[in-house]
Each structure stands twice: as C-alpha cells, then as structure tokens.
Amino acid sequence: MAKRKTAARTTPDPPRPPEEGSVKLVTSAHLVSPRSPELSELEFGLIMAGNAFSRWVVRCMAAAGLPDLTTLDVLVLHHVNHRERPKKTADICFILNVEDTHTVTYALKKLVGLGVVVGEKVGKEVFYTTTERGQELVARYREVREGCLLASIAGGDAASNDELGRAARLLRTLSGIYDQAARAASSL
C-alpha cells in the first residue's frame, strides 16, 4: 500500500472541548458563531420548546374533546374565542404572526366544518366567532391545561410567575428581531 502524503494544514485547529459546565447544546454546530454561541443555544431551545408546545396544544385539545386538529387549528380557535369579539382572517393572521393567510383560512374552514366556529359575512368581510360548542371545548381545554400544565410551571408563587412574564417579554422581543432579520434577508 502506498502512503498518502498529507497536505499542510490550512484550516485552524478545531475548537477545544468546552470546559465542564459550559457545554452549549445546539442543533447546528456549523452555525455557532464565536461572537455568540449562546444564540445557537437559544435557537435550539426555541426549536425544542416550539415542538413540545405544538405537541402539548394538540394533545390538550384532544383531551378536551376535539382530536385531530393541528397546532394552528387550536391556536385559531382560541383566538377566535378571545374576548368574545368577532374576528376577521387578517386580524387572526396579524395577532398570531402568520404570514401565510391561506393556512389560517383553511383552519377556519375546518373549524366551521366541525361546528366550533361560525362565520358571518358583513359587507366584503367574514367575521368569525365561536359557537356554544366551541366555547365549551375552549373551557374544557382550560380545565385540562390547569390540571396538567399549570401546576408544573408556575408553582403558584409570585417569583415563578414573574419569571414566566420575563420569558414571555423576551420571546415577543425575539419575535420582532427575527421578523426584522427575515425582512433583511428577503432583500438580499
């Protein structure tokens, strides 16, 4: 067997293993920037939390009595029920930060077909509200949520609730930052 010559190394040495306690959990190591490895760690956390939240929402609604919905279907149902005011498709998309209007339109048609939402045409717009059955299912969802989730998260003390509030504000801020970055990337 002939020995192969190795070329002189032109790439930097691979990073040393992190010190104990500083391991960054990431899904795409090739995206980790030395300027902020924490960003990749945060994005991995968002991916995991987003998928877990989606699973939870669907299973909670199934336990409440309405199986076979997607995450978006459930979120649309909750928003239509929000404050018991009629909602337009565009308003639902805006509040839920959904760019693809057709996905919300499809969810609304599905919910109307299931008898949990009803649409009423006013002029050129259709306004959606929850039916009595829809309101009952949303109330049951809340009961399941209280029983399965709330005790595990909040613990009922003010400090835990304050921490949840800070996390919620951070997520809303990140949403704006990612939206702005998406607009910038679209213009490249």
RAJO-V956063 format. One record per residue. N is the residue number from 0. PHI is phi in radians with two decimals (* if undefined). D_LAST is the distance of its C-alpha to the last C-alpha in Angstrom with 1 decimal. Layout:
BEGIN
N&PHI&D_LAST  N&PHI&D_LAST
END
This chain:
BEGIN
0&*&50.5  1&-1.46&48.7  2&-1.45&46.8  3&-1.58&43.2  4&-1.40&42.1  5&-1.77&39.3  6&-1.30&36.8  7&-1.08&36.4  8&-1.24&33.9  9&-1.94&30.7  10&-1.71&28.7  11&-1.16&29.6  12&-1.01&32.2  13&-1.11&31.0  14&-1.08&31.1  15&-1.24&34.6  16&-1.02&35.4  17&-1.15&34.9  18&-1.15&38.0  19&-1.00&39.9  20&1.53&38.6  21&-2.02&35.1  22&-1.16&33.8  23&-1.71&30.2  24&-1.58&29.9  25&-2.32&26.5  26&-1.71&25.4  27&-2.36&22.8  28&-1.00&24.2  29&-1.20&21.5  30&-1.67&19.1  31&-1.14&21.7  32&-1.76&20.7  33&-1.10&23.7  34&-1.25&22.3  35&-2.84&22.8  36&-1.10&24.4  37&-1.13&25.4  38&-1.09&21.9  39&-1.13&22.3  40&-1.13&25.8  41&-1.10&24.8  42&-1.09&22.3  43&-1.12&25.2  44&-1.08&27.5  45&-1.11&25.3  46&-1.08&25.2  47&-1.11&28.9  48&-1.16&29.7  49&-1.08&27.6  50&-1.19&29.4  51&-1.15&32.7  52&-1.10&32.3  53&-1.04&31.5  54&-1.05&34.6  55&-1.06&36.6  56&-1.02&35.8  57&-1.15&36.7  58&-1.28&39.9  59&-1.14&41.0  60&-1.17&40.8  61&-1.10&42.7  62&-1.15&45.3  63&-1.34&45.5  64&2.09&46.4  65&-2.27&43.4  66&-1.39&42.1  67&1.15&39.5  68&-1.80&36.7  69&-1.53&33.1  70&-1.00&31.6  71&-1.09&29.9  72&-0.98&33.2  73&-1.14&34.9  74&-1.11&32.4  75&-1.13&32.6  76&-1.02&36.4  77&-1.08&36.5  78&-1.23&34.4  79&-1.05&36.4  80&-1.32&39.5  81&-0.94&38.1  82&1.04&40.5  83&0.91&42.2  84&-2.02&40.2  85&-1.07&38.9  86&-2.20&35.2  87&-1.58&32.9  88&-0.97&30.2  89&-1.07&27.4  90&-1.18&29.0  91&-1.11&29.2  92&-1.04&25.5  93&-1.09&24.7  94&-1.14&27.1  95&-1.46&26.2  96&1.03&22.4  97&-1.81&22.2  98&-1.43&19.3  99&-1.54&21.1  100&-0.97&24.2  101&-1.08&25.9  102&-1.22&26.5  103&-1.26&28.3  104&-1.03&30.2  105&-1.11&31.3  106&-1.06&32.4  107&-1.10&34.4  108&-1.06&36.1  109&-1.11&37.1  110&-1.18&38.4  111&-1.10&40.3  112&-1.07&41.8  113&-1.47&43.0  114&1.36&44.7  115&-1.85&43.0  116&-2.37&40.9  117&-2.29&42.0  118&-1.92&40.1  119&-2.26&41.7  120&-1.40&40.4  121&-2.24&40.7  122&1.17&39.8  123&-1.60&36.6  124&-1.72&35.4  125&-1.92&36.6  126&-1.88&37.5  127&-1.93&38.0  128&-2.40&40.6  129&-1.46&42.2  130&-1.42&45.5  131&-1.06&48.4  132&-1.09&47.7  133&-1.06&44.1  134&-1.13&45.3  135&-1.11&47.8  136&-1.17&45.2  137&-1.13&42.9  138&-1.13&46.0  139&-1.16&46.9  140&-0.97&43.3  141&-1.05&43.9  142&-1.08&47.2  143&-1.11&45.7  144&-1.07&42.9  145&-1.06&45.6  146&-1.29&47.7  147&-1.74&45.2  148&-1.98&42.4  149&-1.03&43.4  150&-1.10&46.2  151&-1.31&44.0  152&-1.63&41.3  153&-1.43&42.8  154&1.20&46.3  155&1.47&47.3  156&-1.71&47.3  157&-1.10&45.5  158&-1.11&43.8  159&-1.11&42.1  160&-1.17&41.0  161&-1.09&39.7  162&-1.13&37.6  163&-1.08&36.2  164&-1.08&35.4  165&-1.12&33.4  166&-1.11&31.5  167&-1.09&30.7  168&-1.13&29.4  169&-1.10&27.3  170&-1.11&25.8  171&-1.15&25.1  172&-1.11&23.4  173&-1.08&21.3  174&-1.00&20.4  175&-1.13&19.0  176&-1.13&17.1  177&-1.17&15.5  178&-1.09&14.8  179&-1.12&13.1  180&-1.14&11.0  181&-1.12&10.2  182&-1.13&9.2  183&-1.10&6.9  184&-1.15&5.4  185&-1.16&5.6  186&-1.58&3.8  187&-1.34&0.0
END
